[in-house]
Amino acid sequence: MLTIANTLAAKKAKVTTKTTKAVSAMIATVDSSDDVMSAAAAVLPQSPGGFSSDSDEDADISHRNVSAPLHVKHLFWNCQIHGLINDFPVKTRALIDNGMHLVLIRPDLAAELGLKKYHLHVPEVVDVALKNTDTKIRCELSEFIKLSLTSLDSQWTSQTVKAIIAPGLCAPVILGLPFLQHNSIVTDHASCTCIDKNQTMTF
């Protein structure tokens, strides 16, 4: 246990020298015998993470030590969908999004496929952000189609999922968690691949 004088000395040493970097903590305690408040102090060594000062120089050094990129490209899958209007499947591009709790499809693609539309028992209420503006519009999504997608080489076909029809999507189809979970998909973000762990198929 150290006294207050020791703590103050340690704090002074921290200010005057750049090689000594320590964290001090003060804990107030009460002596039950005479109700006199005393102080206990602990000086902890610098953590392995390296606590440094808040100076601009140190902040710049810490940022340079981060090797991860600021952003990476989205994971898209070129695939095809068999519809009811054309004899040949419709080729499209789907966004793999494991942060989305829904599977979504653009209205124009749903119309091109000619698949039957169904009504949700409870509409999905979402906020739609308009492109190139800060405006958000709240709307209700109430229709969906039953959707199955196939790889371009026809070697892999997904299980059927419900795809909610939504306007203004950034991709023709967004494959969220229902698709990934129902098809046992494991995403390798480093190699930008998806694997069906049940069939050991990669797409």
N, C-alpha and C positions, 0 to 999 in steps of 0.2 A: 504494500500500500504506500502511496506517495502523498506527500503533503501538498498544500496549495503552492508553496514556494517552489517545489520541484516542478509542478505543472507550469507555472509561470516561466521558470527557467527554460523548460523544454520548448514552450511557445516562442520565447525570445530567440532561442537557438534556431528554430525553424525559419524565423524571419531573416536572421542575419546570415545564414549559410544555405546554399542551394543543394548541398549534398545530404542534409538531414531533412527527411520528409516523414512526419509522423502525424498520427491522428490522436488528439487528446479528447477525453470524455470526462465530464464532471457529473458526479452522482451525489445528490444531497441525501444525507441520512440523519436520523434523530436518535440521540442517546437516550434510552428509556429511563436511565437512572436520574438524570437531572433535566431532561427535556431541552438539552442544549444541542443545537444543530451544528453538525460538523460536516466536513466535505471529504470525500474519497475520490481520488483521481486515478485514471489508468492511461498509460501511454501505449498505443498499439503500433506495431511496425507497419510499414507501408504494405498494402495488399499486393498480391501478384499482378492485379490488373493495372496498378500504377496510378494512384491519385496524383495529379499534378495541379499546378496553379491554374487560374482562370485567365492567364494572359493570352493575348492574341497569338503570340509566338508558339506557346504550348498547344493551343487549340489547333493551329495550322499543322503542327507536327502530328497530332493525333489523327487528323483527317487524312493525312498522307499515308498513315499506316493501315488504312482500311482498303483492302484489295478488292472487295466485292463491287460489281458495277452498280451504278445508280439505278438503272432500269434494264430490263431484258425484253426481248420480243415475246409477243403472245404465242401460245401454242395452237396452231391451226391444223386441221386434218382435212385433206382433200378426199371426198367420198362421193357416193352416189345413192340416190333414193328412188325406189320403184314406186311410181304413182299409178293412178287409174286412168289417166288421159292418154299418155303416150305409151307405145310399146317398148321404148327404150328408157332406161333409167335417167333421171335428171342428175347431172353432176353439180356438186355444190361444195362449199367450203364451210366447215364447222369449227367454232372456237371451243377448245377444251378449257373449261373454267371450273376448277374445284372449289372456288369460293362462291359459286352460284347455287342456290338451293332449288332452282327450277331448271327445266329444259324449255327453251324458247325457240320460236320460229317466226320468220317474217310473214306477214299476210300474203305478199305476192308469191312467195315460194309455196306456201300452203295452197294457194289457188292454182298454181301451176301443176302441183301434184294431183289435185282433184280428189284428195282423200276426204272422207266424211268428217264433218265437224261435230264436236260434242260440246255440251254446256257443262261448266263446272257447277257443282252444287253450291259452293261458296266462292265468289269471285276473288281473284288475287288483286289486292290494291298495291300499286307500285308508283314510285316517283320517276318520271321520265325526264332526263336532262336533255335539253335541246342542244344540238350541235352549235358550236361557236357562240354560245350565249351562257349566261348564268341562270337562265330561267328553268324552273322545274315545273312540270305539269303532273298532277296526281290523276291517275286513271285506273279504271277497273278492267282487268283482263278476265274474260268470262268464257272463252272458247278454246278448245284444244283439239288436236288430232293425234291419232295413234301412229307413232313414227318408228321406223326401223331403218338403219343406215348400213351400207355395205362398202367395203374397201373397193378401190378402183380396180384391183385385180380379181375381185369377187371371191377372195379367199376367206374373208371374215365378214359375218353379218351379225349385227347387234341384236340383242333382245328388244322387244317392242316397249317403248316408253310413251308417256303422255307429254306432248310438246305443246305448250301454251302459245297461242297466237298473240304476238306482241309487235306493235309498230315501232319504227325508229331504232332497230337493233344495229349494233356495230358490225354484225356478221349475219349471214343468212340463217344460221342455226347456232345456238349456244347450248353446248352440252354441259349441263351442271351436274351436281351430285347425284340426282336420281339416275341419270344415265351411267355415270361412273360406278356407282354402287351396285346397281342392278346387273351390270355386265362384268363385275369383279375386275375393274380396270385399275391398274397401278401405274401412276405417272412418274417417269424419271425426268425430273426437271433439268438435270445436268446434260443428259443426252437428247432431250426434247423428243422422247418416245413414250408411247403408252403400251402396256402389255396386258392382255387378257390372261390373268394368272391361272384360270381354269383350263384354257386351251393352249397356253404358252405361245400365243400369237402376238406379234408386235406390229403396230401401225403408227 
